[in-house]
Amino acid sequence: MNFLIWNIKNSTMIDEIENQIFNREEKEIPTSVIGELVMDKLKSVDEVAYVRFASVYREFKDVSTFMEELGKLLKK
């Protein structure tokens, strides 16, 4: 993907996540909620980035857990 297009998509994604957070009108947002918002957006923007982020965020312990997540992506 062209770097400029990738950068624009990321900026848009970040803006959308920030808007979702601000619209909650809560004083504090748990990091787990922010992590899920990021994963939801990444899944629709860049599947490879989603899998990378999910593997760290969800702390995949083994290859089978990683493969389960890939399977969910492939079924869509």
C-alpha positions as CSV (number, residue, x, y, z in Angstrom):
1,M,0.0,0.0,0.0
2,N,1.3,3.5,-0.9
3,F,2.7,5.2,2.2
4,L,0.5,8.3,1.7
5,I,-2.7,6.3,1.4
6,W,-1.7,4.2,4.5
7,N,-1.0,7.4,6.5
8,I,-4.4,9.0,5.5
9,K,-6.2,5.7,6.5
10,N,-4.4,5.7,9.9
11,S,-5.2,9.4,10.5
12,T,-8.9,8.7,9.8
13,M,-8.9,5.6,11.9
14,I,-7.3,7.5,14.8
15,D,-9.8,10.3,14.5
16,E,-12.7,7.8,14.5
17,I,-11.4,6.1,17.6
18,E,-10.9,9.4,19.4
19,N,-14.5,10.4,18.5
20,Q,-15.8,7.2,19.9
21,I,-13.9,7.7,23.1
22,F,-15.0,11.4,23.5
23,N,-18.6,10.5,22.7
24,R,-18.7,8.2,25.7
25,E,-18.5,11.3,27.9
26,E,-16.8,9.3,30.6
27,K,-14.0,10.7,32.8
28,E,-12.0,7.5,32.5
29,I,-12.0,4.9,29.8
30,P,-10.5,1.5,30.6
31,T,-7.6,0.5,28.4
32,S,-9.4,-2.7,27.6
33,V,-12.2,-0.6,25.9
34,I,-9.6,1.4,24.0
35,G,-7.8,-1.8,22.9
36,E,-11.1,-3.3,21.6
37,L,-11.9,-0.1,19.7
38,V,-8.5,-0.2,18.1
39,M,-8.9,-3.8,17.1
40,D,-12.3,-3.2,15.6
41,K,-11.0,-0.4,13.4
42,L,-7.8,-2.2,12.4
43,K,-9.8,-5.2,11.3
44,S,-11.6,-3.1,8.7
45,V,-8.6,-1.1,7.6
46,D,-5.6,-3.4,7.6
47,E,-6.0,-7.1,8.5
48,V,-2.3,-7.7,8.8
49,A,-2.0,-4.8,11.3
50,Y,-5.0,-6.2,13.1
51,V,-3.5,-9.7,13.5
52,R,-0.2,-8.1,14.7
53,F,-1.9,-5.9,17.2
54,A,-4.3,-8.7,18.4
55,S,-1.4,-11.1,18.9
56,V,0.2,-8.7,21.4
57,Y,-2.9,-7.2,22.9
58,R,-4.6,-10.6,23.5
59,E,-1.2,-12.2,24.4
60,F,-1.6,-15.3,22.2
61,K,0.1,-18.0,24.1
62,D,0.6,-20.5,21.2
63,V,0.2,-21.0,17.5
64,S,-3.2,-22.6,17.8
65,T,-4.7,-19.4,19.5
66,F,-3.1,-17.3,16.7
67,M,-4.6,-19.6,14.1
68,E,-8.0,-19.4,15.6
69,E,-7.9,-15.6,15.2
70,L,-6.8,-15.9,11.6
71,G,-9.6,-18.4,11.0
72,K,-12.1,-15.8,12.2
73,L,-10.7,-13.3,9.8
74,L,-10.8,-15.7,6.9
75,K,-14.4,-16.7,7.5
76,K,-15.7,-13.1,7.0
